[in-house]
Structures are given as C-alpha cells and as structure tokens.
Amino acid sequence: MTPELLSSIAAALISLAASYLPGFAEWFAGLEARRKRLLMLGLLAASALTAYGLACAGYGTLFGLALTCDEAGLWTLARAFVAALAANQSAYLISRPARKEGHARETSPHAG
C-alpha cells in the first residue's frame, strides 16, 4: 500500500467521522470554521507522522506500507500529506449531510 493511498484513506475516514460519527460529529459541527480547519490539519498531520513512525520503527512492512525512514521517505510523506488534504476536503464535501432545514449546503467549514 502506498503512503498516498493510506493517507487518503485516513483522510476520508476522518472526514466521514466529522460528518457522521455520533458525539464527534455534533462536537465538530459546533466548532468555528477556523478551528475545524486546524483540527483537520492536525489530525491529518498526526496520521502522516504515525505512518512515518511505523516505517522508522520497522513496522511499516507489517501493514504493507511502502515508506522508508530516510530523506526519500520524508518526500514521499510530504506527497502523501498533500494527497490526504485533497481527499479530506473532497470526502467532506461529498459526504456531509444536508442541513436539517432543507436549505442548500453551506461552504465547507473545514475547507481551506
């Protein structure tokens, strides 16, 4: 599994949780837009750094992660992070529920 694919999957799951996971979705909806964006950025950075940490600890191969613990791995991680940002925003725009009042969807609260 490529780091880009893994990061994109993690980003989509984080976005779906922000839309539908009971408790978290309600809490997330109550945040101001800037805090939502920063939280998403932080969660995505944490997932990317976790993947790199797994690779450096020697556990990356257990998950089929094609990431090395060197400079080339850092550049791969940077590309994966950008892919994760794109997947996160796309998944949120596609998956978030419509407002209950039946009004049109508003601008993405965690879009950049």
C-alpha positions as CSV (number, residue, x, y, z in Angstrom):
1,M,0.0,0.0,0.0
2,T,1.4,3.4,-1.0
3,P,1.7,6.1,1.6
4,E,-0.5,8.3,-0.6
5,L,-3.3,5.7,-0.6
6,L,-3.0,5.1,3.1
7,S,-3.1,8.8,3.9
8,S,-6.0,9.4,1.5
9,I,-8.0,6.6,3.2
10,A,-7.2,8.0,6.7
11,A,-8.2,11.5,5.5
12,A,-11.5,10.2,4.1
13,L,-12.2,8.3,7.3
14,I,-11.5,11.4,9.4
15,S,-13.8,13.5,7.3
16,L,-16.6,10.8,7.5
17,A,-16.2,10.8,11.2
18,A,-16.6,14.6,11.3
19,S,-19.8,14.2,9.3
20,Y,-21.4,11.1,10.9
21,L,-19.8,9.7,14.0
22,P,-22.2,10.2,16.9
23,G,-20.7,12.5,19.5
24,F,-17.8,13.6,17.4
25,A,-19.9,14.9,14.5
26,E,-22.0,17.0,16.9
27,W,-19.0,18.4,18.7
28,F,-17.2,19.1,15.4
29,A,-20.2,20.9,14.0
30,G,-20.2,23.3,16.9
31,L,-16.6,24.5,16.3
32,E,-15.9,27.7,14.4
33,A,-14.7,27.2,10.8
34,R,-11.0,28.1,11.6
35,R,-10.9,25.6,14.4
36,K,-12.4,22.9,12.2
37,R,-9.7,23.5,9.6
38,L,-6.9,23.4,12.1
39,L,-8.3,20.3,13.7
40,M,-8.4,18.5,10.3
41,L,-4.9,19.7,9.5
42,G,-3.7,18.4,12.9
43,L,-5.4,15.0,12.5
44,L,-4.0,14.6,9.0
45,A,-0.5,15.5,10.2
46,A,-0.8,13.0,13.0
47,S,-1.9,10.2,10.7
48,A,1.0,11.0,8.3
49,L,3.6,11.1,11.1
50,T,2.2,7.9,12.5
51,A,2.8,6.2,9.2
52,Y,6.3,7.5,9.1
53,G,6.9,6.4,12.7
54,L,5.7,2.9,11.9
55,A,8.2,2.8,9.0
56,C,11.0,4.0,11.2
57,A,10.2,1.6,13.9
58,G,10.3,-1.3,11.4
59,Y,6.5,-2.0,11.5
60,G,5.6,-0.4,8.1
61,T,6.1,-3.7,6.3
62,L,3.5,-5.4,8.6
63,F,0.9,-3.0,7.2
64,G,2.2,-3.3,3.6
65,L,3.4,0.3,3.9
66,A,5.9,1.3,1.2
67,L,7.6,4.0,3.1
68,T,11.3,4.3,4.1
69,C,12.8,6.0,7.1
70,D,15.1,8.4,5.2
71,E,15.0,11.6,3.2
72,A,13.2,9.9,0.3
73,G,10.6,8.7,2.8
74,L,10.1,12.2,4.0
75,W,9.4,13.5,0.5
76,T,7.0,10.6,0.0
77,L,5.4,11.5,3.2
78,A,5.0,15.1,2.1
79,R,3.3,14.0,-1.1
80,A,1.1,11.7,0.9
81,F,0.1,14.6,3.2
82,V,-0.9,16.7,0.2
83,A,-3.0,13.8,-1.1
84,A,-4.6,13.4,2.3
85,L,-5.6,17.1,2.4
86,A,-7.3,16.8,-1.0
87,A,-9.0,13.5,0.0
88,N,-10.2,15.0,3.3
89,Q,-11.8,18.1,1.6
90,S,-13.3,16.0,-1.2
91,A,-14.8,13.4,1.2
92,Y,-16.3,16.1,3.4
93,L,-17.9,18.0,0.5
94,I,-19.4,14.8,-0.9
95,S,-20.4,13.1,2.4
96,R,-21.6,15.7,4.8
97,P,-25.3,15.5,5.5
98,A,-27.6,18.3,4.2
99,R,-28.8,20.8,6.7
100,K,-32.0,19.7,8.5
101,E,-34.0,22.8,7.5
102,G,-33.7,21.6,3.8
103,H,-31.6,24.6,2.8
104,A,-28.7,24.3,0.4
105,R,-25.4,23.2,1.8
106,E,-23.1,25.9,3.1
107,T,-19.5,26.4,2.3
108,S,-17.3,23.7,3.7
109,P,-16.5,24.6,7.3
110,H,-13.1,22.9,7.1
111,A,-12.2,23.9,3.6
112,G,-9.1,26.0,3.2
